Amino acid sequence: MSVEQHRQLVTEVPGPRSRALHERKVAAVSAGVGTTLPVYVERAAGGVLVDVDGNHLIDFGSGIAVTTVGNAAPRVVEGVQQQVADFTHTCFMVTPYEEYVSVCEKLGELTPGDHQKRSALFNSGAEAVENAVKVARHHTGRDAIVVFDHAYHGRTNLTMALTAKNMPYKHRFGPFAGEVYRAPMAYPYRWPGGAEACADEAFEAFVSTVHTQVGEDNAAAVLIEPIQGEGGFIVPPPGWLARVAEWCREHGILLIADEIQTGFARTGDWFACDHEGVVPDLITTAKGMAGGLPLAGVTGRAEIMDSVHTGGLGGTYGGNPVACAAALGAIETMQADDLCGRAREIEALFLPRLRGLAERHPDRVGDVRGRGAMLAIELVTDAGSRTPDAALTAAVHQACSASGLVTLTCGTFGNVFRFLPPLSIGDDLMEEGLDLFEAAFENAL
Ligand SMILES: *Cc1c(COP(=O)(O)O)cnc(C)c1O
């Protein structure tokens, strides 16, 4: 691998060169664009980021679940280099090319269900979600979209309306798009009636929300992340999603699975829906699909996707050939290296460590959850009240960064640590990262 797979700090973090670049950033880049860790990266591969000061950092974030196959993964680099030399853009809507078609074929093969499918490609996750909503409304002739508490679907105008959390995503950015309705999420750890009652009560609450606030016949689609991402890595109880899917089918409401974060081997299956045997009508993909290049997709039942008039979907750059070549390289890597299996191995390595930490600190680690290489712990002030402890989360995060471990937090209450290592990371680096995390946690108490 082009980058040595070990952690090594040669300066404090961030070091002097990163600090100098950060001064330039502050002077040139909008303050609205934040940075989690102002360490400027020069190279990256496997599970390591190398910064401009020469520090080697362990990567537990994958640039938010994007570099699933690893940074600058060999097949991605090869595909991109070839493609960028052949041609960079024609616009698929003007003069098409094979790479776009090949990515759509792969999406058709790999997404849940063996029915006929069609896909369309876009540039970002938010754009894919917007287009899934367009297709669902067009096909059903209905307006309403049902989303959930803690949902995250993007930052464009429509997707802000679909996203639950005000700060930082929505605050003073309205007015928002209409005909969006929100149901309670099946969140076992915080379900008022307790985790045992969560599946049944959350299903009833969902049905009641649609019935009383929307009317079944007015609902075009239910849009859900099968495991919620930014909202806190919330895993609904087994069977709940399948009941929601079944109920939607009975009422002619489309189920859109937003698998932008969960998709492409991240959770130990190709898609998180696979684990539950759920077959959505439409599925949105992005993040892990193209090894770091911007590419997103909407895939769905052929009769739904083909119901849109010609010219109704598209965009100048959507399905750019270089991004498509990257996706083909990334998908080939996932298949050849069995990255679904690797994600399950990562779960097997991480979970006992996280559970051990929870057993040693039952008062502060409220919940350990997730699937595959998408795992999280939720921190609280005490086990009785379950009050979210955002301050402890921030302190641990700070200490991890200083020790050369890149971690991400999330959650509506800012008290969840999420672990999203690249699936190309080695076991030694993961163990070392977990040692650093535990030390940071125990020192911050
Ligand atoms: C990241 C994300 C999005 C938005 O994707 P962008 O590429 O940032 O627009 C939408 N949905 C989910 C579940 C995500 O994790």
The ligand as a MOL file (V3000), in Angstrom:
LIG
                    3D

  0  0  0     0  0            999 V3000
M  V30 BEGIN CTAB
M  V30 COUNTS 15 15 0 0 0
M  V30 BEGIN ATOM
M  V30 1 C -25.0460 11.7660 3.5920 0
M  V30 2 C -26.4640 11.3950 3.4530 0
M  V30 3 C -27.3180 12.0730 2.5660 0
M  V30 4 C -26.8760 13.2640 1.7660 0
M  V30 5 O -25.8320 12.9680 0.8800 0
M  V30 6 P -24.9630 14.1740 0.2650 0
M  V30 7 O -24.0970 13.4860 -0.7450 0
M  V30 8 O -24.2100 14.7770 1.3860 0
M  V30 9 O -25.9260 15.1160 -0.3450 0
M  V30 10 C -28.6220 11.6210 2.4590 0
M  V30 11 N -29.0610 10.5760 3.1730 0
M  V30 12 C -28.2710 9.9010 4.0250 0
M  V30 13 C -28.8180 8.7280 4.7790 0
M  V30 14 C -26.9490 10.2980 4.2130 0
M  V30 15 O -26.1820 9.6580 5.0880 0
M  V30 END ATOM
M  V30 BEGIN BOND
M  V30 1 1 1 2
M  V30 2 1 2 3
M  V30 3 2 2 14
M  V30 4 1 3 4
M  V30 5 2 3 10
M  V30 6 1 4 5
M  V30 7 1 5 6
M  V30 8 2 6 7
M  V30 9 1 6 8
M  V30 10 1 6 9
M  V30 11 1 10 11
M  V30 12 2 11 12
M  V30 13 1 12 13
M  V30 14 1 12 14
M  V30 15 1 14 15
M  V30 END BOND
M  V30 END CTAB
M  END
